[in-house]
Amino acid sequence: QVQLVESGGGLVQTGGSLRLSCTASGDVDSGAIMRYWRQFPDKQREMVARITKEGSTNYAESVKGRFTFSRDNAKMTVTLEMNDLKVEDTGIYYCNYLARGSAYWGPGTQVTVSS
């Protein structure tokens, strides 16, 4: 089993910044792919960012240039730096761990961007 503990999020005004972090513990695989997804108020979901063990990243088009995803393999922690936030970034952000054919999800953290 793998447990994911998320932190960060909150309320910020348009143009502001927030940082989300997620730490995996338990029977972790250092080679796991880590991702952040978000669920919008209308329940639509989008993969925000993805990162491999080697640090290779992919981003949703909507966040490119504004969000930065990084990881610390020693701590099994990933960090999503979110800058120049927009109202449309509002949603629940979920950390996602993929390894050995299994997927685990964090409980989610609310990000609200006000105009």
Secondary structure, 3 states (H helix, E strand, C coil): CEEEEEEECEEEECCCCEEEEEEEEECCCCCCEEEEEEECCCCCEEEEEEECCCCCEEECCCCCCCEEEEEECCCCEEEEEECCCCHHHCEEEEEEEEECCEEEECCCEEEEEEC
